[in-house]
Amino acid sequence: MTHKFKVRQLVRLKQPGFSDAQTSSGGVYEVIRLMPADQTGELSYRIKAGFIERAVRESEIRST
């Protein structure tokens, strides 16, 4: 299985939450690390916007 997104690619959350709306980047995150698949087999990523860093599944993000 290969990752859909690459390191340094800009992405957005498909369904941003309240705290995501507060980021100064306007909801745009940068992929900083490709992670292995989780227990369900879905690939994951580490993304970052400003000081906010989080782990997300591939189904939770989209390209900008």
PDB file of N, CA, C and O in Angstrom:
ATOM      1  N   MET A   1       0.843  -1.171   0.000  1.00  0.00           N
ATOM      2  CA  MET A   1       0.000   0.000   0.000  1.00  0.00           C
ATOM      3  C   MET A   1       0.896   1.244   0.000  1.00  0.00           C
ATOM      4  O   MET A   1       1.860   1.309   0.762  1.00  0.00           O
ATOM      5  N   THR A   2       0.588   2.217  -0.839  1.00  0.00           N
ATOM      6  CA  THR A   2       1.407   3.428  -0.906  1.00  0.00           C
ATOM      7  C   THR A   2       0.618   4.637  -0.411  1.00  0.00           C
ATOM      8  O   THR A   2      -0.609   4.681  -0.503  1.00  0.00           O
ATOM      9  N   HIS A   3       1.342   5.598   0.107  1.00  0.00           N
ATOM     10  CA  HIS A   3       0.730   6.819   0.620  1.00  0.00           C
ATOM     11  C   HIS A   3       0.254   7.698  -0.536  1.00  0.00           C
ATOM     12  O   HIS A   3       0.925   7.812  -1.561  1.00  0.00           O
ATOM     13  N   LYS A   4      -0.894   8.307  -0.358  1.00  0.00           N
ATOM     14  CA  LYS A   4      -1.483   9.201  -1.358  1.00  0.00           C
ATOM     15  C   LYS A   4      -0.807  10.571  -1.321  1.00  0.00           C
ATOM     16  O   LYS A   4      -0.671  11.221  -2.358  1.00  0.00           O
ATOM     17  N   PHE A   5      -0.383  11.013  -0.139  1.00  0.00           N
ATOM     18  CA  PHE A   5       0.233  12.322   0.041  1.00  0.00           C
ATOM     19  C   PHE A   5       1.719  12.155   0.331  1.00  0.00           C
ATOM     20  O   PHE A   5       2.163  11.106   0.797  1.00  0.00           O
ATOM     21  N   LYS A   6       2.478  13.207   0.048  1.00  0.00           N
ATOM     22  CA  LYS A   6       3.932  13.171   0.228  1.00  0.00           C
ATOM     23  C   LYS A   6       4.359  14.169   1.304  1.00  0.00           C
ATOM     24  O   LYS A   6       3.620  15.099   1.628  1.00  0.00           O
ATOM     25  N   VAL A   7       5.554  13.967   1.852  1.00  0.00           N
ATOM     26  CA  VAL A   7       6.121  14.903   2.826  1.00  0.00           C
ATOM     27  C   VAL A   7       6.236  16.269   2.155  1.00  0.00           C
ATOM     28  O   VAL A   7       6.607  16.369   0.985  1.00  0.00           O
ATOM     29  N   ARG A   8       5.915  17.314   2.907  1.00  0.00           N
ATOM     30  CA  ARG A   8       5.902  18.726   2.491  1.00  0.00           C
ATOM     31  C   ARG A   8       4.694  19.110   1.654  1.00  0.00           C
ATOM     32  O   ARG A   8       4.567  20.272   1.268  1.00  0.00           O
ATOM     33  N   GLN A   9       3.805  18.171   1.362  1.00  0.00           N
ATOM     34  CA  GLN A   9       2.598  18.504   0.622  1.00  0.00           C
ATOM     35  C   GLN A   9       1.624  19.212   1.557  1.00  0.00           C
ATOM     36  O   GLN A   9       1.532  18.872   2.736  1.00  0.00           O
ATOM     37  N   LEU A  10       0.894  20.201   1.026  1.00  0.00           N
ATOM     38  CA  LEU A  10      -0.096  20.925   1.814  1.00  0.00           C
ATOM     39  C   LEU A  10      -1.443  20.235   1.692  1.00  0.00           C
ATOM     40  O   LEU A  10      -1.877  19.870   0.600  1.00  0.00           O
ATOM     41  N   VAL A  11      -2.095  20.064   2.833  1.00  0.00           N
ATOM     42  CA  VAL A  11      -3.390  19.374   2.884  1.00  0.00           C
ATOM     43  C   VAL A  11      -4.347  20.140   3.803  1.00  0.00           C
ATOM     44  O   VAL A  11      -3.936  21.019   4.560  1.00  0.00           O
ATOM     45  N   ARG A  12      -5.613  19.789   3.720  1.00  0.00           N
ATOM     46  CA  ARG A  12      -6.643  20.328   4.608  1.00  0.00           C
ATOM     47  C   ARG A  12      -7.402  19.159   5.226  1.00  0.00           C
ATOM     48  O   ARG A  12      -7.478  18.076   4.645  1.00  0.00           O
ATOM     49  N   LEU A  13      -7.952  19.387   6.390  1.00  0.00           N
ATOM     50  CA  LEU A  13      -8.809  18.377   7.000  1.00  0.00           C
ATOM     51  C   LEU A  13     -10.148  18.376   6.269  1.00  0.00           C
ATOM     52  O   LEU A  13     -10.655  19.437   5.905  1.00  0.00           O
ATOM     53  N   LYS A  14     -10.717  17.207   6.053  1.00  0.00           N
ATOM     54  CA  LYS A  14     -12.018  17.120   5.386  1.00  0.00           C
ATOM     55  C   LYS A  14     -13.113  17.710   6.263  1.00  0.00           C
ATOM     56  O   LYS A  14     -14.019  18.371   5.755  1.00  0.00           O
ATOM     57  N   GLN A  15     -13.045  17.482   7.573  1.00  0.00           N
ATOM     58  CA  GLN A  15     -14.031  18.011   8.511  1.00  0.00           C
ATOM     59  C   GLN A  15     -13.301  18.670   9.675  1.00  0.00           C
ATOM     60  O   GLN A  15     -13.099  18.047  10.718  1.00  0.00           O
ATOM     61  N   PRO A  16     -12.903  19.932   9.499  1.00  0.00           N
ATOM     62  CA  PRO A  16     -12.159  20.597  10.576  1.00  0.00           C
ATOM     63  C   PRO A  16     -13.022  20.801  11.811  1.00  0.00           C
ATOM     64  O   PRO A  16     -14.218  21.078  11.714  1.00  0.00           O
ATOM     65  N   GLY A  17     -12.400  20.661  12.963  1.00  0.00           N
ATOM     66  CA  GLY A  17     -13.081  20.895  14.228  1.00  0.00           C
ATOM     67  C   GLY A  17     -12.895  22.326  14.682  1.00  0.00           C
ATOM     68  O   GLY A  17     -12.295  23.132  13.970  1.00  0.00           O
ATOM     69  N   PHE A  18     -13.400  22.651  15.856  1.00  0.00           N
ATOM     70  CA  PHE A  18     -13.312  24.006  16.384  1.00  0.00           C
ATOM     71  C   PHE A  18     -11.866  24.462  16.531  1.00  0.00           C
ATOM     72  O   PHE A  18     -11.527  25.571  16.117  1.00  0.00           O
ATOM     73  N   SER A  19     -11.016  23.632  17.108  1.00  0.00           N
ATOM     74  CA  SER A  19      -9.620  24.028  17.327  1.00  0.00           C
ATOM     75  C   SER A  19      -8.886  24.213  16.002  1.00  0.00           C
ATOM     76  O   SER A  19      -7.947  25.005  15.929  1.00  0.00           O
ATOM     77  N   ASP A  20      -9.294  23.500  14.956  1.00  0.00           N
ATOM     78  CA  ASP A  20      -8.655  23.649  13.655  1.00  0.00           C
ATOM     79  C   ASP A  20      -8.999  24.992  13.022  1.00  0.00           C
ATOM     80  O   ASP A  20      -8.192  25.548  12.277  1.00  0.00           O
ATOM     81  N   ALA A  21     -10.168  25.512  13.303  1.00  0.00           N
ATOM     82  CA  ALA A  21     -10.567  26.809  12.772  1.00  0.00           C
ATOM     83  C   ALA A  21      -9.773  27.938  13.414  1.00  0.00           C
ATOM     84  O   ALA A  21      -9.711  29.041  12.870  1.00  0.00           O
ATOM     85  N   GLN A  22      -9.168  27.674  14.561  1.00  0.00           N
ATOM     86  CA  GLN A  22      -8.398  28.686  15.276  1.00  0.00           C
ATOM     87  C   GLN A  22      -6.946  28.801  14.807  1.00  0.00           C
ATOM     88  O   GLN A  22      -6.228  29.700  15.245  1.00  0.00           O
ATOM     89  N   THR A  23      -6.505  27.898  13.920  1.00  0.00           N
ATOM     90  CA  THR A  23      -5.112  27.952  13.478  1.00  0.00           C
ATOM     91  C   THR A  23      -4.893  29.151  12.571  1.00  0.00           C
ATOM     92  O   THR A  23      -5.765  29.502  11.776  1.00  0.00           O
ATOM     93  N   SER A  24      -3.745  29.772  12.689  1.00  0.00           N
ATOM     94  CA  SER A  24      -3.430  30.957  11.903  1.00  0.00           C
ATOM     95  C   SER A  24      -3.200  30.627  10.429  1.00  0.00           C
ATOM     96  O   SER A  24      -3.177  31.528   9.590  1.00  0.00           O
ATOM     97  N   SER A  25      -3.033  29.363  10.112  1.00  0.00           N
ATOM     98  CA  SER A  25      -2.738  28.963   8.735  1.00  0.00           C
ATOM     99  C   SER A  25      -3.995  28.828   7.878  1.00  0.00           C
ATOM    100  O   SER A  25      -3.898  28.492   6.698  1.00  0.00           O
ATOM    101  N   GLY A  26      -5.160  29.081   8.446  1.00  0.00           N
ATOM    102  CA  GLY A  26      -6.395  28.961   7.686  1.00  0.00           C
ATOM    103  C   GLY A  26      -6.784  27.529   7.404  1.00  0.00           C
ATOM    104  O   GLY A  26      -7.486  27.261   6.428  1.00  0.00           O
ATOM    105  N   GLY A  27      -6.344  26.606   8.234  1.00  0.00           N
ATOM    106  CA  GLY A  27      -6.721  25.207   8.063  1.00  0.00           C
ATOM    107  C   GLY A  27      -5.828  24.424   7.127  1.00  0.00           C
ATOM    108  O   GLY A  27      -6.119  23.268   6.818  1.00  0.00           O
ATOM    109  N   VAL A  28      -4.745  25.029   6.671  1.00  0.00           N
ATOM    110  CA  VAL A  28      -3.809  24.340   5.787  1.00  0.00           C
ATOM    111  C   VAL A  28      -2.693  23.744   6.637  1.00  0.00           C
ATOM    112  O   VAL A  28      -2.074  24.434   7.447  1.00  0.00           O
ATOM    113  N   TYR A  29      -2.451  22.464   6.442  1.00  0.00           N
ATOM    114  CA  TYR A  29      -1.411  21.741   7.173  1.00  0.00           C
ATOM    115  C   TYR A  29      -0.359  21.250   6.188  1.00  0.00           C
ATOM    116  O   TYR A  29      -0.634  21.087   5.000  1.00  0.00           O
ATOM    117  N   GLU A  30       0.840  21.018   6.690  1.00  0.00           N
ATOM    118  CA  GLU A  30       1.913  20.437   5.891  1.00  0.00           C
ATOM    119  C   GLU A  30       2.171  19.023   6.390  1.00  0.00           C
ATOM    120  O   GLU A  30       2.291  18.793   7.594  1.00  0.00           O
ATOM    121  N   VAL A  31       2.256  18.085   5.468  1.00  0.00           N
ATOM    122  CA  VAL A  31       2.599  16.706   5.831  1.00  0.00           C
ATOM    123  C   VAL A  31       4.070  16.696   6.237  1.00  0.00           C
ATOM    124  O   VAL A  31       4.937  17.089   5.456  1.00  0.00           O
ATOM    125  N   ILE A  32       4.348  16.244   7.463  1.00  0.00           N
ATOM    126  CA  ILE A  32       5.737  16.231   7.935  1.00  0.00           C
ATOM    127  C   ILE A  32       6.294  14.821   8.083  1.00  0.00           C
ATOM    128  O   ILE A  32       7.510  14.647   8.160  1.00  0.00           O
ATOM    129  N   ARG A  33       5.423  13.807   8.125  1.00  0.00           N
ATOM    130  CA  ARG A  33       5.914  12.434   8.259  1.00  0.00           C
ATOM    131  C   ARG A  33       4.874  11.449   7.733  1.00  0.00           C
ATOM    132  O   ARG A  33       3.679  11.601   7.987  1.00  0.00           O
ATOM    133  N   LEU A  34       5.336  10.445   7.003  1.00  0.00           N
ATOM    134  CA  LEU A  34       4.476   9.346   6.573  1.00  0.00           C
ATOM    135  C   LEU A  34       4.555   8.278   7.649  1.00  0.00           C
ATOM    136  O   LEU A  34       5.643   7.909   8.089  1.00  0.00           O
ATOM    137  N   MET A  35       3.404   7.785   8.069  1.00  0.00           N
ATOM    138  CA  MET A  35       3.370   6.789   9.131  1.00  0.00           C
ATOM    139  C   MET A  35       2.796   5.484   8.587  1.00  0.00           C
ATOM    140  O   MET A  35       2.110   5.488   7.565  1.00  0.00           O
ATOM    141  N   PRO A  36       3.066   4.387   9.252  1.00  0.00           N
ATOM    142  CA  PRO A  36       2.534   3.100   8.787  1.00  0.00           C
ATOM    143  C   PRO A  36       1.024   3.015   8.984  1.00  0.00           C
ATOM    144  O   PRO A  36       0.410   3.872   9.619  1.00  0.00           O
ATOM    145  N   ALA A  37       0.460   1.980   8.433  1.00  0.00           N
ATOM    146  CA  ALA A  37      -0.976   1.737   8.568  1.00  0.00           C
ATOM    147  C   ALA A  37      -1.335   1.454  10.024  1.00  0.00           C
ATOM    148  O   ALA A  37      -0.539   0.888  10.774  1.00  0.00           O
ATOM    149  N   ASP A  38      -2.538   1.853  10.408  1.00  0.00           N
ATOM    150  CA  ASP A  38      -3.015   1.579  11.769  1.00  0.00           C
ATOM    151  C   ASP A  38      -3.624   0.179  11.826  1.00  0.00           C
ATOM    152  O   ASP A  38      -3.449  -0.614  10.900  1.00  0.00           O
ATOM    153  N   GLN A  39      -4.334  -0.125  12.905  1.00  0.00           N
ATOM    154  CA  GLN A  39      -4.902  -1.470  13.099  1.00  0.00           C
ATOM    155  C   GLN A  39      -5.925  -1.832  12.028  1.00  0.00           C
ATOM    156  O   GLN A  39      -6.129  -3.010  11.734  1.00  0.00           O
ATOM    157  N   THR A  40      -6.572  -0.816  11.441  1.00  0.00           N
ATOM    158  CA  THR A  40      -7.579  -1.077  10.411  1.00  0.00           C
ATOM    159  C   THR A  40      -6.964  -1.212   9.026  1.00  0.00           C
ATOM    160  O   THR A  40      -7.656  -1.564   8.071  1.00  0.00           O
ATOM    161  N   GLY A  41      -5.653  -0.932   8.909  1.00  0.00           N
ATOM    162  CA  GLY A  41      -4.984  -1.021   7.621  1.00  0.00           C
ATOM    163  C   GLY A  41      -4.910   0.299   6.877  1.00  0.00           C
ATOM    164  O   GLY A  41      -4.385   0.357   5.765  1.00  0.00           O
ATOM    165  N   GLU A  42      -5.437   1.370   7.486  1.00  0.00           N
ATOM    166  CA  GLU A  42      -5.423   2.679   6.826  1.00  0.00           C
ATOM    167  C   GLU A  42      -4.115   3.413   7.133  1.00  0.00           C
ATOM    168  O   GLU A  42      -3.657   3.437   8.276  1.00  0.00           O
ATOM    169  N   LEU A  43      -3.526   4.007   6.099  1.00  0.00           N
ATOM    170  CA  LEU A  43      -2.268   4.742   6.260  1.00  0.00           C
ATOM    171  C   LEU A  43      -2.496   6.022   7.047  1.00  0.00           C
ATOM    172  O   LEU A  43      -3.585   6.595   7.022  1.00  0.00           O
ATOM    173  N   SER A  44      -1.447   6.468   7.752  1.00  0.00           N
ATOM    174  CA  SER A  44      -1.538   7.661   8.597  1.00  0.00           C
ATOM    175  C   SER A  44      -0.422   8.637   8.262  1.00  0.00           C
ATOM    176  O   SER A  44       0.550   8.301   7.586  1.00  0.00           O
ATOM    177  N   TYR A  45      -0.594   9.863   8.761  1.00  0.00           N
ATOM    178  CA  TYR A  45       0.354  10.949   8.515  1.00  0.00           C
ATOM    179  C   TYR A  45       0.500  11.784   9.776  1.00  0.00           C
ATOM    180  O   TYR A  45      -0.400  11.813  10.615  1.00  0.00           O
ATOM    181  N   ARG A  46       1.645  12.471   9.911  1.00  0.00           N
ATOM    182  CA  ARG A  46       1.810  13.547  10.893  1.00  0.00           C
ATOM    183  C   ARG A  46       1.713  14.821  10.087  1.00  0.00           C
ATOM    184  O   ARG A  46       2.408  14.978   9.084  1.00  0.00           O
ATOM    185  N   ILE A  47       0.852  15.738  10.519  1.00  0.00           N
ATOM    186  CA  ILE A  47       0.691  17.008   9.829  1.00  0.00           C
ATOM    187  C   ILE A  47       0.905  18.142  10.818  1.00  0.00           C
ATOM    188  O   ILE A  47       0.739  17.966  12.025  1.00  0.00           O
ATOM    189  N   LYS A  48       1.274  19.306  10.297  1.00  0.00           N
ATOM    190  CA  LYS A  48       1.602  20.422  11.167  1.00  0.00           C
ATOM    191  C   LYS A  48       1.154  21.736  10.541  1.00  0.00           C
ATOM    192  O   LYS A  48       1.270  21.939   9.333  1.00  0.00           O
ATOM    193  N   ALA A  49       0.632  22.635  11.399  1.00  0.00           N
ATOM    194  CA  ALA A  49       0.291  24.000  11.013  1.00  0.00           C
ATOM    195  C   ALA A  49       0.718  24.895  12.168  1.00  0.00           C
ATOM    196  O   ALA A  49       0.133  24.832  13.249  1.00  0.00           O
ATOM    197  N   GLY A  50       1.723  25.717  11.952  1.00  0.00           N
ATOM    198  CA  GLY A  50       2.237  26.547  13.041  1.00  0.00           C
ATOM    199  C   GLY A  50       2.786  25.667  14.145  1.00  0.00           C
ATOM    200  O   GLY A  50       3.684  24.857  13.912  1.00  0.00           O
ATOM    201  N   PHE A  51       2.241  25.824  15.367  1.00  0.00           N
ATOM    202  CA  PHE A  51       2.678  25.008  16.505  1.00  0.00           C
ATOM    203  C   PHE A  51       1.795  23.780  16.700  1.00  0.00           C
ATOM    204  O   PHE A  51       2.065  22.955  17.573  1.00  0.00           O
ATOM    205  N   ILE A  52       0.751  23.655  15.900  1.00  0.00           N
ATOM    206  CA  ILE A  52      -0.181  22.530  16.013  1.00  0.00           C
ATOM    207  C   ILE A  52       0.334  21.360  15.189  1.00  0.00           C
ATOM    208  O   ILE A  52       0.545  21.484  13.982  1.00  0.00           O
ATOM    209  N   GLU A  53       0.534  20.225  15.844  1.00  0.00           N
ATOM    210  CA  GLU A  53       0.956  19.011  15.155  1.00  0.00           C
ATOM    211  C   GLU A  53       0.019  17.894  15.575  1.00  0.00           C
ATOM    212  O   GLU A  53      -0.336  17.777  16.748  1.00  0.00           O
ATOM    213  N   ARG A  54      -0.381  17.074  14.612  1.00  0.00           N
ATOM    214  CA  ARG A  54      -1.306  15.990  14.924  1.00  0.00           C
ATOM    215  C   ARG A  54      -1.137  14.821  13.971  1.00  0.00           C
ATOM    216  O   ARG A  54      -0.545  14.954  12.900  1.00  0.00           O
ATOM    217  N   ALA A  55      -1.660  13.686  14.374  1.00  0.00           N
ATOM    218  CA  ALA A  55      -1.674  12.492  13.534  1.00  0.00           C
ATOM    219  C   ALA A  55      -3.071  12.362  12.933  1.00  0.00           C
ATOM    220  O   ALA A  55      -4.070  12.575  13.620  1.00  0.00           O
ATOM    221  N   VAL A  56      -3.134  12.015  11.662  1.00  0.00           N
ATOM    222  CA  VAL A  56      -4.423  11.838  10.992  1.00  0.00           C
ATOM    223  C   VAL A  56      -4.366  10.617  10.084  1.00  0.00           C
ATOM    224  O   VAL A  56      -3.294  10.194   9.651  1.00  0.00           O
ATOM    225  N   ARG A  57      -5.519  10.072   9.810  1.00  0.00           N
ATOM    226  CA  ARG A  57      -5.629   8.984   8.839  1.00  0.00           C
ATOM    227  C   ARG A  57      -5.788   9.590   7.449  1.00  0.00           C
ATOM    228  O   ARG A  57      -6.205  10.738   7.297  1.00  0.00           O
ATOM    229  N   GLU A  58      -5.451   8.802   6.450  1.00  0.00           N
ATOM    230  CA  GLU A  58      -5.524   9.289   5.082  1.00  0.00           C
ATOM    231  C   GLU A  58      -6.943   9.734   4.695  1.00  0.00           C
ATOM    232  O   GLU A  58      -7.103  10.670   3.912  1.00  0.00           O
ATOM    233  N   SER A  59      -7.950   9.082   5.227  1.00  0.00           N
ATOM    234  CA  SER A  59      -9.336   9.435   4.890  1.00  0.00           C
ATOM    235  C   SER A  59      -9.781  10.765   5.518  1.00  0.00           C
ATOM    236  O   SER A  59     -10.837  11.288   5.161  1.00  0.00           O
ATOM    237  N   GLU A  60      -8.987  11.316   6.449  1.00  0.00           N
ATOM    238  CA  GLU A  60      -9.358  12.540   7.125  1.00  0.00           C
ATOM    239  C   GLU A  60      -8.824  13.806   6.462  1.00  0.00           C
ATOM    240  O   GLU A  60      -9.186  14.912   6.863  1.00  0.00           O
ATOM    241  N   ILE A  61      -7.962  13.657   5.444  1.00  0.00           N
ATOM    242  CA  ILE A  61      -7.376  14.826   4.802  1.00  0.00           C
ATOM    243  C   ILE A  61      -7.611  14.813   3.295  1.00  0.00           C
ATOM    244  O   ILE A  61      -7.913  13.784   2.692  1.00  0.00           O
ATOM    245  N   ARG A  62      -7.460  16.007   2.714  1.00  0.00           N
ATOM    246  CA  ARG A  62      -7.566  16.170   1.266  1.00  0.00           C
ATOM    247  C   ARG A  62      -6.503  17.163   0.814  1.00  0.00           C
ATOM    248  O   ARG A  62      -6.011  17.954   1.619  1.00  0.00           O
ATOM    249  N   SER A  63      -6.149  17.128  -0.456  1.00  0.00           N
ATOM    250  CA  SER A  63      -5.133  18.054  -0.942  1.00  0.00           C
ATOM    251  C   SER A  63      -5.753  19.449  -1.074  1.00  0.00           C
ATOM    252  O   SER A  63      -6.970  19.598  -1.190  1.00  0.00           O
ATOM    253  N   THR A  64      -4.887  20.459  -1.055  1.00  0.00           N
ATOM    254  CA  THR A  64      -5.371  21.844  -1.137  1.00  0.00           C
ATOM    255  C   THR A  64      -5.669  22.238  -2.554  1.00  0.00           C
ATOM    256  O   THR A  64      -6.085  23.369  -2.805  1.00  0.00           O
TER     257      THR A  64
END
